[in-house]
Amino acid sequence: MSDQAGLRVVVQEAPFDFGVEAERFAAGRTDLGAVVTFTGVVRDVAGGLEGMEIEHYPGMTEKALTKIASEAQARWSLGEVLVIHRYGKMAAGERIMMVATASAHRQHAFEAAEYLMDYLKSRAPFWKKESAGGDQSWVAAKDEDEAALDRW
């Protein structure tokens, strides 16, 4: 877990409470006029998903997420940044991750949140394996996810 001034990155196995995290994010900051939150969930696209398992390298993952969150904080003049990402086994509908950004103006908060989400989807050092019908398969990177990150 990283907890720098105005920046918090957490990689954890346990579920997180979105309401609690959203409520405490940027609490008491009267200088910030915009807060954007996003939560990703395990999606059962084709039906029959038994679950997803996410793996990572402790230490390396936190360092990579902290670096990109810090870059976003500087680029968009964010007062606060939060990135939570889970690992381990999860069922369809469970929360995987949360991004929250806060800035003086909404455009900066929205753009920074999108940037972080695009990074998490395409470049963050996590490996996802889906289980369905008794089979397991690694989730491959998608061209559209890479294209989304390219715009930044």
TITORSE-209655 format. One record per atom (N, C-alpha, C): x, y, z; residue number from 1; atom name; residue in one letter; chain. Coordinates in steps of 0.2 Angstrom, whole numbers, plus 5000, padded with zeros to 4 digits. Layout:
// TITORSE-209655
c1; c2; c3; pos; site; code; unit
X; Y; Z; NUM; CA; A; A .
...
This chain:
// TITORSE-209655
c1; c2; c3; pos; site; code; unit
5004; 4994; 5000; 1; N; M; A .
5000; 5000; 5000; 1; CA; M; A .
5004; 5006; 5000; 1; C; M; A .
5003; 5011; 4996; 2; N; S; A .
5006; 5017; 4996; 2; CA; S; A .
5001; 5023; 4998; 2; C; S; A .
5004; 5027; 5002; 3; N; D; A .
5000; 5032; 5005; 3; CA; D; A .
5004; 5039; 5006; 3; C; D; A .
5005; 5042; 5000; 4; N; Q; A .
5009; 5048; 4999; 4; CA; Q; A .
5004; 5054; 5000; 4; C; Q; A .
5006; 5060; 5000; 5; N; A; A .
5002; 5066; 5001; 5; CA; A; A .
4997; 5066; 4995; 5; C; A; A .
4990; 5065; 4997; 6; N; G; A .
4985; 5065; 4992; 6; CA; G; A .
4985; 5060; 4987; 6; C; G; A .
4988; 5054; 4989; 7; N; L; A .
4988; 5049; 4984; 7; CA; L; A .
4988; 5042; 4988; 7; C; L; A .
4984; 5038; 4987; 8; N; R; A .
4983; 5031; 4990; 8; CA; R; A .
4982; 5026; 4985; 8; C; R; A .
4987; 5021; 4985; 9; N; V; A .
4986; 5015; 4981; 9; CA; V; A .
4986; 5009; 4986; 9; C; V; A .
4981; 5005; 4984; 10; N; V; A .
4980; 4999; 4988; 10; CA; V; A .
4979; 4993; 4984; 10; C; V; A .
4983; 4987; 4985; 11; N; V; A .
4982; 4981; 4981; 11; CA; V; A .
4981; 4976; 4987; 11; C; V; A .
4975; 4973; 4986; 12; N; Q; A .
4972; 4969; 4992; 12; CA; Q; A .
4968; 4963; 4989; 12; C; Q; A .
4968; 4958; 4993; 13; N; E; A .
4964; 4952; 4991; 13; CA; E; A .
4957; 4953; 4994; 13; C; E; A .
4956; 4956; 4999; 14; N; A; A .
4949; 4956; 5002; 14; CA; A; A .
4945; 4961; 4998; 14; C; A; A .
4938; 4960; 4998; 15; N; P; A .
4933; 4965; 4995; 15; CA; P; A .
4934; 4972; 4999; 15; C; P; A .
4932; 4977; 4995; 16; N; F; A .
4932; 4984; 4998; 16; CA; F; A .
4925; 4986; 4998; 16; C; F; A .
4923; 4991; 5003; 17; N; D; A .
4917; 4994; 5003; 17; CA; D; A .
4917; 5000; 4999; 17; C; D; A .
4914; 5000; 4993; 18; N; F; A .
4914; 5006; 4989; 18; CA; F; A .
4911; 5012; 4993; 18; C; F; A .
4906; 5011; 4996; 19; N; G; A .
4902; 5017; 5000; 19; CA; G; A .
4907; 5020; 5005; 19; C; G; A .
4911; 5016; 5009; 20; N; V; A .
4915; 5019; 5014; 20; CA; V; A .
4921; 5022; 5010; 20; C; V; A .
4924; 5019; 5005; 21; N; E; A .
4929; 5022; 5002; 21; CA; E; A .
4928; 5029; 4998; 21; C; E; A .
4922; 5029; 4995; 22; N; A; A .
4920; 5035; 4992; 22; CA; A; A .
4918; 5041; 4997; 22; C; A; A .
4915; 5039; 5002; 23; N; E; A .
4914; 5044; 5007; 23; CA; E; A .
4920; 5047; 5011; 23; C; E; A .
4925; 5043; 5012; 24; N; R; A .
4931; 5046; 5015; 24; CA; R; A .
4936; 5049; 5010; 24; C; R; A .
4935; 5047; 5004; 25; N; F; A .
4939; 5050; 4999; 25; CA; F; A .
4938; 5058; 4998; 25; C; F; A .
4944; 5061; 4999; 26; N; A; A .
4944; 5069; 4999; 26; CA; A; A .
4939; 5072; 5004; 26; C; A; A .
4938; 5068; 5009; 27; N; A; A .
4933; 5071; 5014; 27; CA; A; A .
4937; 5077; 5018; 27; C; A; A .
4933; 5083; 5018; 28; N; G; A .
4936; 5089; 5022; 28; CA; G; A .
4939; 5093; 5017; 28; C; G; A .
4940; 5091; 5011; 29; N; R; A .
4944; 5095; 5006; 29; CA; R; A .
4939; 5100; 5003; 29; C; R; A .
4939; 5107; 5005; 30; N; T; A .
4935; 5112; 5003; 30; CA; T; A .
4938; 5115; 4996; 30; C; T; A .
4944; 5114; 4995; 31; N; D; A .
4947; 5117; 4989; 31; CA; D; A .
4946; 5113; 4983; 31; C; D; A .
4943; 5107; 4983; 32; N; L; A .
4942; 5103; 4977; 32; CA; L; A .
4934; 5103; 4975; 32; C; L; A .
4933; 5105; 4969; 33; N; G; A .
4926; 5105; 4966; 33; CA; G; A .
4924; 5099; 4962; 33; C; G; A .
4928; 5094; 4961; 34; N; A; A .
4926; 5089; 4957; 34; CA; A; A .
4929; 5082; 4960; 34; C; A; A .
4924; 5077; 4961; 35; N; V; A .
4926; 5070; 4963; 35; CA; V; A .
4923; 5066; 4958; 35; C; V; A .
4928; 5061; 4955; 36; N; V; A .
4925; 5056; 4950; 36; CA; V; A .
4927; 5049; 4953; 36; C; V; A .
4922; 5045; 4953; 37; N; T; A .
4924; 5038; 4955; 37; CA; T; A .
4922; 5033; 4950; 37; C; T; A .
4925; 5028; 4950; 38; N; F; A .
4924; 5022; 4945; 38; CA; F; A .
4925; 5016; 4948; 38; C; F; A .
4921; 5011; 4948; 39; N; T; A .
4922; 5004; 4950; 39; CA; T; A .
4921; 4999; 4945; 39; C; T; A .
4926; 4995; 4944; 40; N; G; A .
4926; 4989; 4939; 40; CA; G; A .
4923; 4983; 4943; 40; C; G; A .
4919; 4979; 4939; 41; N; V; A .
4917; 4973; 4942; 41; CA; V; A .
4918; 4967; 4938; 41; C; V; A .
4918; 4961; 4940; 42; N; V; A .
4919; 4955; 4936; 42; CA; V; A .
4913; 4954; 4932; 42; C; V; A .
4914; 4953; 4926; 43; N; R; A .
4908; 4953; 4921; 43; CA; R; A .
4908; 4946; 4918; 43; C; R; A .
4902; 4943; 4917; 44; N; D; A .
4901; 4937; 4914; 44; CA; D; A .
4898; 4938; 4907; 44; C; D; A .
4903; 4939; 4902; 45; N; V; A .
4901; 4941; 4896; 45; CA; V; A .
4897; 4936; 4892; 45; C; V; A .
4899; 4930; 4892; 46; N; A; A .
4896; 4924; 4888; 46; CA; A; A .
4892; 4920; 4892; 46; C; A; A .
4891; 4921; 4898; 47; N; G; A .
4887; 4917; 4903; 47; CA; G; A .
4891; 4910; 4905; 47; C; G; A .
4890; 4908; 4911; 48; N; G; A .
4893; 4902; 4913; 48; CA; G; A .
4900; 4903; 4916; 48; C; G; A .
4902; 4910; 4918; 49; N; L; A .
4908; 4911; 4921; 49; CA; L; A .
4908; 4908; 4928; 49; C; L; A .
4912; 4904; 4930; 50; N; E; A .
4913; 4902; 4937; 50; CA; E; A .
4917; 4906; 4941; 50; C; E; A .
4921; 4910; 4938; 51; N; G; A .
4925; 4915; 4942; 51; CA; G; A .
4931; 4917; 4939; 51; C; G; A .
4934; 4922; 4942; 52; N; M; A .
4941; 4925; 4939; 52; CA; M; A .
4946; 4925; 4944; 52; C; M; A .
4952; 4923; 4943; 53; N; E; A .
4957; 4924; 4947; 53; CA; E; A .
4962; 4929; 4945; 53; C; E; A .
4964; 4934; 4949; 54; N; I; A .
4969; 4939; 4947; 54; CA; I; A .
4976; 4938; 4951; 54; C; I; A .
4981; 4937; 4947; 55; N; E; A .
4988; 4937; 4950; 55; CA; E; A .
4992; 4943; 4949; 55; C; E; A .
4997; 4944; 4954; 56; N; H; A .
5001; 4950; 4953; 56; CA; H; A .
5008; 4948; 4957; 56; C; H; A .
5013; 4952; 4956; 57; N; Y; A .
5019; 4952; 4959; 57; CA; Y; A .
5019; 4957; 4965; 57; C; Y; A .
5018; 4955; 4971; 58; N; P; A .
5018; 4960; 4977; 58; CA; P; A .
5025; 4964; 4976; 58; C; P; A .
5024; 4971; 4978; 59; N; G; A .
5029; 4975; 4978; 59; CA; G; A .
5030; 4978; 4971; 59; C; G; A .
5031; 4974; 4966; 60; N; M; A .
5031; 4977; 4959; 60; CA; M; A .
5025; 4980; 4957; 60; C; M; A .
5019; 4977; 4958; 61; N; T; A .
5013; 4980; 4956; 61; CA; T; A .
5011; 4986; 4960; 61; C; T; A .
5012; 4987; 4966; 62; N; E; A .
5011; 4993; 4970; 62; CA; E; A .
5015; 4998; 4967; 62; C; E; A .
5022; 4997; 4966; 63; N; K; A .
5026; 5002; 4963; 63; CA; K; A .
5024; 5005; 4957; 63; C; K; A .
5022; 5000; 4952; 64; N; A; A .
5019; 5002; 4945; 64; CA; A; A .
5013; 5007; 4946; 64; C; A; A .
5008; 5005; 4950; 65; N; L; A .
5002; 5008; 4951; 65; CA; L; A .
5003; 5015; 4954; 65; C; L; A .
5008; 5015; 4959; 66; N; T; A .
5010; 5022; 4963; 66; CA; T; A .
5013; 5026; 4958; 66; C; T; A .
5017; 5024; 4953; 67; N; K; A .
5020; 5028; 4948; 67; CA; K; A .
5015; 5031; 4944; 67; C; K; A .
5011; 5027; 4941; 68; N; I; A .
5006; 5030; 4936; 68; CA; I; A .
5001; 5035; 4940; 68; C; I; A .
4999; 5033; 4946; 69; N; A; A .
4994; 5037; 4949; 69; CA; A; A .
4998; 5044; 4951; 69; C; A; A .
5004; 5044; 4953; 70; N; S; A .
5008; 5050; 4954; 70; CA; S; A .
5009; 5054; 4948; 70; C; S; A .
5010; 5051; 4942; 71; N; E; A .
5010; 5055; 4936; 71; CA; E; A .
5004; 5058; 4934; 71; C; E; A .
4998; 5054; 4935; 72; N; A; A .
4991; 5057; 4934; 72; CA; A; A .
4990; 5063; 4939; 72; C; A; A .
4992; 5062; 4945; 73; N; Q; A .
4991; 5068; 4950; 73; CA; Q; A .
4995; 5074; 4948; 73; C; Q; A .
5001; 5074; 4945; 74; N; A; A .
5005; 5079; 4943; 74; CA; A; A .
5002; 5082; 4936; 74; C; A; A .
5000; 5078; 4931; 75; N; R; A .
4998; 5080; 4925; 75; CA; R; A .
4991; 5084; 4925; 75; C; R; A .
4987; 5081; 4929; 76; N; W; A .
4980; 5085; 4930; 76; CA; W; A .
4979; 5089; 4936; 76; C; W; A .
4984; 5090; 4940; 77; N; S; A .
4984; 5094; 4946; 77; CA; S; A .
4978; 5092; 4951; 77; C; S; A .
4979; 5085; 4952; 78; N; L; A .
4974; 5082; 4956; 78; CA; L; A .
4976; 5083; 4964; 78; C; L; A .
4971; 5085; 4968; 79; N; G; A .
4972; 5086; 4975; 79; CA; G; A .
4972; 5079; 4978; 79; C; G; A .
4968; 5074; 4976; 80; N; E; A .
4968; 5067; 4979; 80; CA; E; A .
4967; 5062; 4973; 80; C; E; A .
4970; 5056; 4974; 81; N; V; A .
4970; 5051; 4970; 81; CA; V; A .
4969; 5044; 4974; 81; C; V; A .
4965; 5040; 4972; 82; N; L; A .
4964; 5033; 4975; 82; CA; L; A .
4964; 5028; 4970; 82; C; L; A .
4968; 5023; 4971; 83; N; V; A .
4967; 5017; 4966; 83; CA; V; A .
4967; 5011; 4971; 83; C; V; A .
4962; 5007; 4971; 84; N; I; A .
4961; 5001; 4974; 84; CA; I; A .
4961; 4995; 4969; 84; C; I; A .
4965; 4990; 4969; 85; N; H; A .
4964; 4984; 4965; 85; CA; H; A .
4965; 4978; 4969; 85; C; H; A .
4960; 4973; 4967; 86; N; R; A .
4960; 4967; 4971; 86; CA; R; A .
4964; 4962; 4967; 86; C; R; A .
4966; 4956; 4970; 87; N; Y; A .
4969; 4950; 4967; 87; CA; Y; A .
4966; 4944; 4971; 87; C; Y; A .
4967; 4938; 4968; 88; N; G; A .
4964; 4932; 4971; 88; CA; G; A .
4958; 4930; 4967; 88; C; G; A .
4954; 4926; 4970; 89; N; K; A .
4948; 4923; 4966; 89; CA; K; A .
4942; 4927; 4968; 89; C; K; A .
4938; 4929; 4962; 90; N; M; A .
4932; 4933; 4963; 90; CA; M; A .
4927; 4930; 4958; 90; C; M; A .
4920; 4931; 4960; 91; N; A; A .
4915; 4929; 4956; 91; CA; A; A .
4912; 4934; 4952; 91; C; A; A .
4908; 4932; 4947; 92; N; A; A .
4904; 4938; 4943; 92; CA; A; A .
4901; 4942; 4948; 92; C; A; A .
4901; 4949; 4946; 93; N; G; A .
4898; 4954; 4950; 93; CA; G; A .
4902; 4957; 4956; 93; C; G; A .
4907; 4954; 4958; 94; N; E; A .
4911; 4956; 4963; 94; CA; E; A .
4916; 4962; 4960; 94; C; E; A .
4917; 4967; 4965; 95; N; R; A .
4921; 4973; 4963; 95; CA; R; A .
4928; 4970; 4962; 95; C; R; A .
4932; 4973; 4957; 96; N; I; A .
4939; 4971; 4956; 96; CA; I; A .
4943; 4977; 4958; 96; C; I; A .
4941; 4983; 4956; 97; N; M; A .
4945; 4989; 4957; 97; CA; M; A .
4940; 4995; 4958; 97; C; M; A .
4944; 5000; 4960; 98; N; M; A .
4941; 5007; 4961; 98; CA; M; A .
4946; 5012; 4960; 98; C; M; A .
4944; 5017; 4956; 99; N; V; A .
4948; 5023; 4955; 99; CA; V; A .
4944; 5029; 4957; 99; C; V; A .
4947; 5034; 4960; 100; N; A; A .
4944; 5040; 4962; 100; CA; A; A .
4949; 5046; 4961; 100; C; A; A .
4947; 5051; 4958; 101; N; T; A .
4951; 5057; 4957; 101; CA; T; A .
4947; 5063; 4960; 101; C; T; A .
4951; 5068; 4962; 102; N; A; A .
4948; 5074; 4964; 102; CA; A; A .
4952; 5080; 4962; 102; C; A; A .
4949; 5085; 4960; 103; N; S; A .
4953; 5091; 4957; 103; CA; S; A .
4948; 5097; 4958; 103; C; S; A .
4951; 5103; 4957; 104; N; A; A .
4947; 5109; 4957; 104; CA; A; A .
4942; 5109; 4952; 104; C; A; A .
4943; 5106; 4946; 105; N; H; A .
4938; 5107; 4940; 105; CA; H; A .
4937; 5100; 4938; 105; C; H; A .
4931; 5099; 4935; 106; N; R; A .
4928; 5092; 4933; 106; CA; R; A .
4932; 5089; 4927; 106; C; R; A .
4934; 5093; 4923; 107; N; Q; A .
4938; 5090; 4917; 107; CA; Q; A .
4944; 5087; 4919; 107; C; Q; A .
4948; 5090; 4923; 108; N; H; A .
4954; 5086; 4926; 108; CA; H; A .
4952; 5080; 4929; 108; C; H; A .
4947; 5080; 4934; 109; N; A; A .
4945; 5074; 4937; 109; CA; A; A .
4943; 5068; 4933; 109; C; A; A .
4939; 5070; 4928; 110; N; F; A .
4936; 5065; 4923; 110; CA; F; A .
4942; 5062; 4919; 110; C; F; A .
4946; 5067; 4916; 111; N; E; A .
4952; 5064; 4912; 111; CA; E; A .
4957; 5060; 4915; 111; C; E; A .
4958; 5062; 4921; 112; N; A; A .
4963; 5058; 4925; 112; CA; A; A .
4960; 5051; 4927; 112; C; A; A .
4954; 5051; 4929; 113; N; A; A .
4951; 5045; 4930; 113; CA; A; A .
4951; 5040; 4924; 113; C; A; A .
4949; 5043; 4918; 114; N; E; A .
4949; 5039; 4912; 114; CA; E; A .
4956; 5036; 4911; 114; C; E; A .
4961; 5040; 4911; 115; N; Y; A .
4968; 5039; 4910; 115; CA; Y; A .
4970; 5033; 4915; 115; C; Y; A .
4968; 5033; 4921; 116; N; L; A .
4970; 5028; 4926; 116; CA; L; A .
4966; 5021; 4924; 116; C; L; A .
4960; 5022; 4922; 117; N; M; A .
4956; 5016; 4921; 117; CA; M; A .
4959; 5013; 4914; 117; C; M; A .
4961; 5017; 4909; 118; N; D; A .
4964; 5014; 4903; 118; CA; D; A .
4971; 5011; 4905; 118; C; D; A .
4975; 5014; 4909; 119; N; Y; A .
4981; 5011; 4911; 119; CA; Y; A .
4980; 5004; 4915; 119; C; Y; A .
4975; 5004; 4920; 120; N; L; A .
4974; 4998; 4924; 120; CA; L; A .
4971; 4992; 4919; 120; C; L; A .
4968; 4994; 4914; 121; N; K; A .
4965; 4989; 4909; 121; CA; K; A .
4970; 4986; 4905; 121; C; K; A .
4975; 4990; 4903; 122; N; S; A .
4980; 4988; 4898; 122; CA; S; A .
4987; 4986; 4900; 122; C; S; A .
4989; 4990; 4905; 123; N; R; A .
4996; 4990; 4907; 123; CA; R; A .
4998; 4988; 4914; 123; C; R; A .
4993; 4988; 4918; 124; N; A; A .
4995; 4987; 4925; 124; CA; A; A .
4997; 4979; 4926; 124; C; A; A .
5002; 4978; 4930; 125; N; P; A .
5005; 4971; 4930; 125; CA; P; A .
5000; 4966; 4934; 125; C; P; A .
4995; 4964; 4931; 126; N; F; A .
4990; 4959; 4934; 126; CA; F; A .
4989; 4954; 4928; 126; C; F; A .
4988; 4948; 4930; 127; N; W; A .
4986; 4943; 4926; 127; CA; W; A .
4980; 4940; 4928; 127; C; W; A .
4975; 4939; 4923; 128; N; K; A .
4968; 4937; 4924; 128; CA; K; A .
4967; 4930; 4921; 128; C; K; A .
4964; 4926; 4925; 129; N; K; A .
4962; 4919; 4922; 129; CA; K; A .
4955; 4918; 4924; 129; C; K; A .
4951; 4916; 4919; 130; N; E; A .
4944; 4915; 4920; 130; CA; E; A .
4943; 4907; 4920; 130; C; E; A .
4938; 4905; 4924; 131; N; S; A .
4936; 4898; 4924; 131; CA; S; A .
4928; 4898; 4922; 131; C; S; A .
4927; 4894; 4917; 132; N; A; A .
4920; 4893; 4914; 132; CA; A; A .
4920; 4885; 4912; 132; C; A; A .
4914; 4882; 4913; 133; N; G; A .
4913; 4875; 4911; 133; CA; G; A .
4919; 4870; 4913; 133; C; G; A .
4922; 4872; 4918; 134; N; G; A .
4927; 4867; 4920; 134; CA; G; A .
4934; 4869; 4917; 134; C; G; A .
4934; 4873; 4913; 135; N; D; A .
4941; 4875; 4909; 135; CA; D; A .
4943; 4882; 4912; 135; C; D; A .
4950; 4883; 4912; 136; N; Q; A .
4953; 4889; 4914; 136; CA; Q; A .
4956; 4892; 4908; 136; C; Q; A .
4956; 4899; 4907; 137; N; S; A .
4960; 4902; 4902; 137; CA; S; A .
4962; 4909; 4904; 137; C; S; A .
4968; 4911; 4902; 138; N; W; A .
4971; 4917; 4903; 138; CA; W; A .
4967; 4922; 4899; 138; C; W; A .
4966; 4928; 4902; 139; N; V; A .
4963; 4934; 4898; 139; CA; V; A .
4968; 4937; 4894; 139; C; V; A .
4967; 4938; 4888; 140; N; A; A .
4972; 4941; 4883; 140; CA; A; A .
4971; 4948; 4883; 140; C; A; A .
4976; 4952; 4882; 141; N; A; A .
4975; 4960; 4881; 141; CA; A; A .
4971; 4961; 4875; 141; C; A; A .
4967; 4966; 4875; 142; N; K; A .
4963; 4967; 4869; 142; CA; K; A .
4966; 4974; 4865; 142; C; K; A .
4965; 4974; 4859; 143; N; D; A .
4968; 4979; 4855; 143; CA; D; A .
4964; 4986; 4857; 143; C; D; A .
4958; 4985; 4858; 144; N; E; A .
4954; 4991; 4860; 144; CA; E; A .
4957; 4994; 4866; 144; C; E; A .
4959; 4990; 4871; 145; N; D; A .
4961; 4993; 4877; 145; CA; D; A .
4968; 4996; 4876; 145; C; D; A .
4972; 4994; 4872; 146; N; E; A .
4979; 4997; 4870; 146; CA; E; A .
4977; 5004; 4866; 146; C; E; A .
4972; 5004; 4862; 147; N; A; A .
4971; 5010; 4858; 147; CA; A; A .
4968; 5015; 4863; 147; C; A; A .
4964; 5013; 4868; 148; N; A; A .
4962; 5018; 4873; 148; CA; A; A .
4967; 5021; 4876; 148; C; A; A .
4973; 5018; 4878; 149; N; L; A .
4978; 5020; 4882; 149; CA; L; A .
4982; 5025; 4877; 149; C; L; A .
4983; 5023; 4871; 150; N; D; A .
4987; 5027; 4866; 150; CA; D; A .
4984; 5034; 4865; 150; C; D; A .
4978; 5036; 4867; 151; N; R; A .
4976; 5043; 4866; 151; CA; R; A .
4979; 5047; 4871; 151; C; R; A .
4982; 5045; 4876; 152; N; W; A .
4985; 5049; 4881; 152; CA; W; A .
4992; 5050; 4880; 152; C; W; A .
